Amino acid sequence: MDKPTQTTVLITGANAGIGLALATRYAGEGAAVIATCRNPAGADDLKALAASSGERVRILPLDVANEVSIASLKRTLGDEPIDILINNAGMNLQPKNQVVPENWMTVMRVNALGPMLVAQAFRDNLVMSSQKKLVAITSILASISTARDGNFAYRQSKVALNMGMRVLSRDWADDGVLVGLLNPGWVGTRMGGDYFWITADECAEGLSLRIAELSPANSGVFQDYRGVVSRW
Ligand SMILES: NC(=O)c1ccc[n+]([C@@H]2O[C@H](COP(=O)([O-])OP(=O)(O)OC[C@H]3O[C@@H](n4cnc5c(N)ncnc54)[C@H](OP(=O)(O)O)[C@@H]3O)[C@@H](O)[C@H]2O)c1
């Protein structure tokens, strides 16, 4: 019998919160994890994970808002197949009820433009893999039909992210690429704050199940970590 091939997972923003929980989960399942973050030197939790995971977790630098950084990672990885590419990195900037141009542009760059540039840079790596799964961690705050309560830059950035990923789910379907557009719920992380529904580990469990279930039928569908379809 053929030995099952090892799944390769690339995660952005893997040093903290949901990204770290996903890296931990996939490493525990035996995947090869390319754990990227802005500052590998300061990524103590990720370094501890790498140290306890044999050779399965590689920590590489990536700032998703920086095209030079994306190009550098692409050079490092070359033509290595990536089965699951998770655009997890994201940010919010206060103030909540005002539009401050510099903050707005920064949030858009990280949350909306970054995932598109990362997807574009690693498209060939996805297409040459066996699973071909592109994932974005979005938010229920991207839901236009339920929108209220400020958070302009963050909401607008996640709406733009949703549109970009939805388009890729159609445009890249002929190459077999499946796109997960996953709302993680309200999660106990630096971004989620002190009040939350689920821990990062519970969230990562749900997200990994949804990613495992990705198929042409649900590619590009906006859904949450439980598989409940979210309203656009
Ligand atoms: N927590 C929630 O309740 C919740 C709800 C809905 C959606 N989300 C989404 O879930 C994702 C993960 O958030 P989280 O809750 O885990 O927040 P978090 O703990 O604040 O982690 C955010 C991660 O994104 C990274 N990051 C930010 N800007 C980056 C950049 N330019 N390049 C690379 N990495 C960057 C951070 O790195 P640094 O440590 O270097 O800053 C960190 O690793 C985000 O996309 C967020 O919008 C979270």
The ligand as an SDF file (V2000), in Angstrom:
LIG
                    3D

 48 52  0  0  0  0  0  0  0  0999 V2000
  -10.5540   36.7700   17.7400 N   0  0  0  0  0  0  0  0  0  0  0  0
  -11.7460   36.8990   17.1660 C   0  0  0  0  0  0  0  0  0  0  0  0
  -12.7760   36.9120   17.8540 O   0  0  0  0  0  0  0  0  0  0  0  0
  -11.8720   37.0180   15.6780 C   0  0  0  0  0  0  0  0  0  0  0  0
  -13.1600   37.1440   15.1480 C   0  0  0  0  0  0  0  0  0  0  0  0
  -13.3170   37.2350   13.7760 C   0  0  0  0  0  0  0  0  0  0  0  0
  -12.2060   37.1720   12.9510 C   0  0  0  0  0  0  0  0  0  0  0  0
  -10.9570   37.0580   13.4740 N   0  0  0  0  0  0  0  0  0  0  0  0
   -9.8290   36.9960   12.5440 C   0  0  0  0  0  0  0  0  0  0  0  0
   -8.9880   35.9080   12.8880 O   0  0  0  0  0  0  0  0  0  0  0  0
   -7.6590   36.1770   12.4380 C   0  0  0  0  0  0  0  0  0  0  0  0
   -6.6830   35.9240   13.5840 C   0  0  0  0  0  0  0  0  0  0  0  0
   -6.9690   36.8390   14.6280 O   0  0  0  0  0  0  0  0  0  0  0  0
   -6.6920   36.5300   16.1650 P   0  0  0  0  0  0  0  0  0  0  0  0
   -7.9750   36.6170   16.8730 O   0  0  0  0  0  0  0  0  0  0  0  0
   -5.8630   35.3080   16.3060 O   0  0  0  0  0  0  0  0  0  0  0  0
   -5.8660   37.8480   16.5470 O   0  0  0  0  0  0  0  0  0  0  0  0
   -4.4400   38.0710   17.1860 P   0  0  0  0  0  0  0  0  0  0  0  0
   -4.2170   37.1770   18.3400 O   0  0  0  0  0  0  0  0  0  0  0  0
   -4.3260   39.5330   17.3320 O   0  0  0  0  0  0  0  0  0  0  0  0
   -3.4340   37.5810   16.0280 O   0  0  0  0  0  0  0  0  0  0  0  0
   -3.3360   38.2720   14.8240 C   0  0  0  0  0  0  0  0  0  0  0  0
   -2.1610   37.6790   14.0580 C   0  0  0  0  0  0  0  0  0  0  0  0
   -2.0450   38.3830   12.8110 O   0  0  0  0  0  0  0  0  0  0  0  0
   -0.6890   38.7960   12.6970 C   0  0  0  0  0  0  0  0  0  0  0  0
   -0.5010   39.9460   11.8340 N   0  0  0  0  0  0  0  0  0  0  0  0
   -1.0470   41.1770   11.9310 C   0  0  0  0  0  0  0  0  0  0  0  0
   -0.5890   41.9480   10.9310 N   0  0  0  0  0  0  0  0  0  0  0  0
    0.2550   41.1650   10.1900 C   0  0  0  0  0  0  0  0  0  0  0  0
    1.0390   41.3790    9.0330 C   0  0  0  0  0  0  0  0  0  0  0  0
    1.0820   42.5680    8.4160 N   0  0  0  0  0  0  0  0  0  0  0  0
    1.7520   40.3360    8.5280 N   0  0  0  0  0  0  0  0  0  0  0  0
    1.7370   39.1420    9.1350 C   0  0  0  0  0  0  0  0  0  0  0  0
    1.0430   38.8950   10.2620 N   0  0  0  0  0  0  0  0  0  0  0  0
    0.3180   39.8990   10.7630 C   0  0  0  0  0  0  0  0  0  0  0  0
   -0.2560   39.0800   14.1340 C   0  0  0  0  0  0  0  0  0  0  0  0
    1.1490   39.1680   14.1980 O   0  0  0  0  0  0  0  0  0  0  0  0
    1.8940   40.1240   15.2600 P   0  0  0  0  0  0  0  0  0  0  0  0
    1.9320   39.3440   16.5400 O   0  0  0  0  0  0  0  0  0  0  0  0
    3.2300   40.3580   14.6380 O   0  0  0  0  0  0  0  0  0  0  0  0
    1.0770   41.3860   15.3760 O   0  0  0  0  0  0  0  0  0  0  0  0
   -0.8320   37.8520   14.8060 C   0  0  0  0  0  0  0  0  0  0  0  0
   -0.0270   36.7370   14.5640 O   0  0  0  0  0  0  0  0  0  0  0  0
   -7.6600   37.6130   11.9400 C   0  0  0  0  0  0  0  0  0  0  0  0
   -7.7620   37.6330   10.5350 O   0  0  0  0  0  0  0  0  0  0  0  0
   -8.9140   38.1980   12.5630 C   0  0  0  0  0  0  0  0  0  0  0  0
   -9.4360   39.2700   11.8240 O   0  0  0  0  0  0  0  0  0  0  0  0
  -10.7650   36.9790   14.8270 C   0  0  0  0  0  0  0  0  0  0  0  0
  1  2  1  0
  2  3  2  0
  2  4  1  0
  4  5  1  0
  4 48  2  0
  5  6  2  0
  6  7  1  0
  7  8  2  0
  8  9  1  0
  8 48  1  0
  9 10  1  0
  9 46  1  0
 10 11  1  0
 11 12  1  0
 11 44  1  0
 12 13  1  0
 13 14  1  0
 14 15  2  0
 14 16  1  0
 14 17  1  0
 17 18  1  0
 18 19  2  0
 18 20  1  0
 18 21  1  0
 21 22  1  0
 22 23  1  0
 23 24  1  0
 23 42  1  0
 24 25  1  0
 25 26  1  0
 25 36  1  0
 26 27  1  0
 26 35  1  0
 27 28  2  0
 28 29  1  0
 29 30  1  0
 29 35  2  0
 30 31  1  0
 30 32  2  0
 32 33  1  0
 33 34  2  0
 34 35  1  0
 36 37  1  0
 36 42  1  0
 37 38  1  0
 38 39  2  0
 38 40  1  0
 38 41  1  0
 42 43  1  0
 44 45  1  0
 44 46  1  0
 46 47  1  0
M  CHG  2   8   1  16  -1
M  END
$$$$
